[in-house]
Amino acid sequence: MVSVAIMGHGVVGSGVAEIITTHKNKLFASVGEEIYIKHILDLRDFDDSPLKDRFTKSFDDIINDIDVRIVVEVMGGLNPAYDYVKRCLLAGKSVVTSNKELVAAHGAELLSIAKDNNTNFLFEASVGGGIPIIRPINQCLVANNVSEIAGILNGTTNFILTKMINEGMDFDTALKLAQDLGYAERNPEADVEGHDACRKICILASLAYGKHIYPDAVHTEGITKITLDDVKYASIWGGVIKLIGKVKRLDNKKLDIVVAPMLVPSKSQLANIDDVFNGIMVRGDSTGDVVFYGKGAGKLPTASAVVADVVDCVKHLKNRKYLFWTDSDNSSVIDYKDSVTAMYIRANASDTAFAYNKAKELFKDIHILENPDAKQGEIAFVCEALAYSEILKNIDALNDCDIVVESAIRIGDL
């Protein structure tokens, strides 16, 4: 019998307890031992739970129990999760977490502690929820040189954009619906401003390229400025707008990493991933493009990934599983202004002919997007790939000519 403790009994934590309890025989068949929940840490009372005798309000009950070999952290946030996880690893207990904020902020340190103490620190559920992605990159695609990872990494924003695209809802209405359905928090900032997707692409980049990439090194934009006009022009161009987290390894080994809305061509496998579903594309030199698709959140999908890591820990109690990257100073990440991208631009001008001529003068090669329902004075075009710093300079030049740029969105080469 292997004793585990669960820290947190919210949506995911209760799902982990449920799966371990209801799938007891299936898990035994997989590992040859019973996985027994000995402690559940939560400040609340759960008197109606069949596991009510396992609950504790004291972390000491877990850290001081030598029988507990594996600890599941599903509290979220950094405090007290970081301190508790670190102490568990130092005490020789393996840790499984779904906490993307924790892994993005302290992954390198915690992996190093796990290595030094011959324990495991696993976090499959931190990126794709129920979508397997950490293990495939670390094991199944290990023979590939990964040149690029790009994905729809946040179900809330994907749901909002899907409603805007398919049903013509404006952003505020779609956000309210997402909140009513429980897909978005009351304070949705982490989702709609791109912070959640940023943490996830940092974890994937760290894993794929072996050095910790911290979120503060990643230029991050959200979807709050996307309008139905932009959705219409994306359709005219031949695609849809998605919030994309993307990292690309350049020829000089530097990393071009960004989180931002992008126009995705309809032929892309990512273009047709809708609602709360996530999709992650990994571009390898041997496999080509491999796409992982599924629900990126939710009680049982996320809990399923957590329990899979628990099983992996049980199988590797004596022989540590190799999952590791080193710390870094973010020097491998290029300045986002040096990134090269094509761009969609929408603007307003009193003289549209002059505005288009000025755009051609600045951007050289542009493709005009013709919208029969365009508002008076509205122009829209796509420019060829330029350094982002050059695009920003040209946008300033347009504004200086009273050509007011309302929207500028990257074109995703996906």
N, C-alpha and C positions, 0 to 999 in steps of 0.2 A: 504494500500500500504506500502511495506517495501522497503526503499531506500538502495541500496548497492553501494559501490565504488570498482573499480577494479584498482589495482596498477600494471601496466605493460600491454602492448598491443602487446606482441610478439606472438609466436606460440600459447601458451596455453591461454594467456590473450584474444587474439582475438577469440579463440574458446569458451571461457566462455561467452563473449559478444554475440557471434553468437547463442549459445544454449539458453541463457536467452531470447534473442529476438525472435528466431524462434519457441521456444517451450513455448511461453508465456501462451497459454491456458492450456497446459499439466501441467505446474508448478502451475498455479492458481488452477486447480482441485486438486492438491496434498496438497496445503497449505491453500487454501481459501483466499489468498491475492495475489495481483499483486507484483511481484518482479521487481523493477524499478531500472535501472542503472542510477545513478545520476551523478557520476564522473568517469572518466577514467584518471589515472595518467600516463603520458609518456612524455618524453622530445622531442619526434618527433611530426611532424604534420601529420594528417591523413585527408586531405581535401576531399578525396573521400569516406570517411566512412559515412554511414547513421547516425552515432552517433557523427558526428564531433562537434556538439554543446556541448557535454558532456566532451570533453577533457580538461585537465588542466595540467600545468607544475608545479603546486605548491601543495605540500603535505598539506599545511595549509588549502586549500579548503576542504580537506577531514576531517582533525582532528578537525576543527572548525565548521563543519556542524553537528548540533545536530540531523538532520533528518536521517543521515547515521547511520544505526544500525549494518550493517555487511560490513566488508572490505575483499576483496579478494586480497591476495598477491601472484603474479605470476611473480615477477621481477627476482627472483633467486639470489643466492649469499647471503652474510651476510651484505654487506654495500651498500645501507642504509636499507635493508629489516629488519634487526634486530631492529634498532632504530624505524622505522616506526611501525612495528608490536607491539612492546612493548608499544609505546605511544598510539596506538589505544586501546589496552587492558586496559591500565590504564585510558583511557577516557570512558570506559564502552562500547566499540564497540567490537562485536565478530569478530574474524578473521578466515578466511579459507586460507590455503596455500597449494601449491604443492612443496614447497621448502625443499627438503630433507636435504640440507646442514644446513639450519636454524634449523630444528627440531632436527637433530642429535647433533648440537652444543649447542642449548639453549632450548630444549624441556621442560626440568624440570622447568626451571625458568619461561617460558612463560605459562605453564600450571598452575603454582602456582599463577601467576598474574591474569590469567583468573578466577581461583577459588576465589581469594580474591575480585574480582570485579564483581562476578556473571555473567561472560560472558563465551563465548565458544571459544576455540582454537582447530580447527579441521584440519586434514591433511591427509585425506584418499588418496589423489593423490600422496603423497610424496614417497610412497614405490612401489606400483604396477601400477602406472598410472591409466589405466582404469580397472585394476583388483581389485575387492573389497577384502581387506585383513585386514585393521585396524578395521573396524566395525565388521566383523565376529569374529575376535579374542576377541574384547572387549565385544561383545554381544552374538553372536551365540554359541561360544565355551567357554563361561564363566564358565560353569559347569565342564569343564575339567581342570585337572592338565596337563599343556603343558610340556612335557619332552624334546621336540626338535623342532626346526624350521630350515628348510634347503631349499634353493632355488636357482634358476637361476634368479638373480635379475637385470641383465643388458642385454638389448637386443642387444647392439652393440657387446659385446664380444661373445654373443651366436651366432650372425650372422657370425662373423669371424670364430669361431670354426666349425660351420655348413659347411661353405664353405671348410674348411680344411678337414673335415671328409668326406663329400659327393662328393666333386669335386677335391680334391687333390691340392687345392691352398696352397701356402706357406703363412705364416703369413702376410708378407708385402703386397703381392698381394691382399689378402682378406681384409686387412685394407684399402687399396687404393679403393677397390670396395665399401666398406662401406661408405667411405668419399664421393665418387662420387654419391652414392645414397641418401646421406643426413642422413645416420644412425650414422655416426661418425663425431665429430667435427674436425676442422683443427688441433687443438691440442687435441689429443684423450687420453691424460694421465689419466684423471679422470676415463675413462671407462677401458682402457686396463691395467692399473696398479691396478685396483680393488677398487679405492677410492669411486666410486659411489655405488658399491655393499656394501662396508663397512658401509656407512652412512645408507643404508636401513636395513641391518641386525641389526645395533645398535638401530634403531627405533623399530623394531619388538621385539628385546630382552627387551628393556625398557618397552614396552607395556605388554609383556607376563609375565615378572617377577617383575615389579613394581618399579624398580630402574633404573635411567638413566645410560646407558652405553655409554661412550664417545668413539669416533672413535680412539683416540690415545691409547686406551687399547686393540685394536683388531689387532692381527697380520694379515697383508694383503699382499697378493701376486697377481700379475697380470698374464696375459697370454703371455707376450712378448717373453718368452723363450720356449714356446711350439713349437715343430717342427713336420714335417710330419712323422718322425720316431716314435715319441711318439704316434701320432694318430694311426699308424700302429700297434704298440705294444698294445695299448688299445683295438683295435679290436681283436687281437690274444687272449688277456686276456678274452674278452667277454663283452666289453662295449665301452664307448665313454668318451671323456674328456669334462668336463663342468666347468665353473667358478662358484663355489658354495660359497654362504654365509651361514654359519651354526652356530647355537648356541644350546648347549645341557646342560641341568641342571643335574649335577652330584648328586650322593647320599648324598654328604656332603653339598648340596645346592649351591655349587659354579658353575660358568658358564664357560664352555669350548666354546669359540667363535673364529671363524677364517673365513677369506675370502681367498680362494686359489683354483687353478685348482685341480680337483679331477677326478679320474677314476670312472665313474658311471656305474654300471652293467646294461646290456641291459634290464633286467627285471624290473628295476626301472621306475616308472612313469615319472621321470625327464629326463631319457635318451632320450626319443623321442620328447622332446620339442626343436624345431629347429628354425632357422632364428631369427627374432627379437622378438619372443615370450618369455615370462617369465613364470616361474612356481614356486609356493611356496608350500612346504609341511609342514603342521602342524601336529605334532604327539601328540595326546591327549590320556589320560588314558581311556576315555569313548568312544570316537569316533574312535580311531585308527588313521590311516593316512588319512588326508584330503588334497587334492591338489587343489590349485587355479591356473587357467591357463588363459592366454590372452595376449594382447598387453600391454607391460609395459610402453609404451611411445606413442607419437603421439598427434597431435593437439586435435582431438575430443575425443579420449578415455580418455586422461588426463583431458580435460575440463569437460567431463561427470562426473568424480569423484569429481571435484571441485564443480560443480553445485549441486551435491547430498549433499555435505556438507553445501552449502548455504541453501538448503531446510531444512536440519536438524537444522541449526541455526534459521531459521524462526520459525520452530516448537518449538524451545526451547528458545525463547526470554525471557520468564518469568521464566521458570524452567530450570536451567542450566543442560546441558547434562553431565553425569559423564564420563570423560575420563581423567585419571590422573596417573602420577607416580612421585616418589620422587627423589630428587637429590642424588648423591652418589659420592664416591671417587674412584670408580672402583675396590674396594677391593674384590668384589664378583667374579671378573674375574681371572681365573688361568693364570699363566705364560704359554705362548703357548708351551714352551719346555716341560711342564709337561703333555701336551695333549697326549693321546694314540691313535695311528693310524697305520694301515697297510700302506705299501709304495711300489710303483713301482719305480725301479731304473734301469737306463740304463748307461752303462759305456764302455770304450774302454781299451783294454789291449793287450800287445804283446803275452801273453800266456793265452788264454781263459780258459783252464782247470785249471790253477793255480788260475785265477780270480774267477771262480765259487767255487772252494774249499775254498778260502779265504772268500768269501761271506757267505758260509755255516758255516764256523768257527765263523764269527762275528754275523750273524743274526740267526743262528741255523736252523730255519725252513724256507726254501725258495721254491718258485715255479718258475722254469725256464720257460721263454717264448721263444719258438722256432720260429724263423723267417727265412724262407727259403731264403729271400732276404737280410739277415743281411750283413752289411758291414764287411770287414776284421777286426777281433779283437773286434767286438761288442758283448756285452753280455747284457741281460736284465732279470730281475726277479722281483717277488713280495715277500716281506717279511711279516710275520705275525705281528700282532699289537704289537707295542713297544712304550715306551715313546719317544716323538720326540727328546728329548735330547740324548737318546741312539742311535737313528737313525743318528743324526748328528755326534756323536762320531764315529760310525761305518763307515760313509761316509769318514770322515777324515782319518780313518785307511786304507781304500781302496786307497785313494789318495796317502797316504804315501808309499804304495806298488806299485806305478806306475799304479794303476788301476784307470783311470781318469773318475770320475763320471760326465756324461754329463747332466743327468736329474734325478730329484727325485720328484715324484708327489704322493700326498696322495690318498688312496683308500677311496671312500665315501661309508659308510654303509647306503645306501639310498634305 
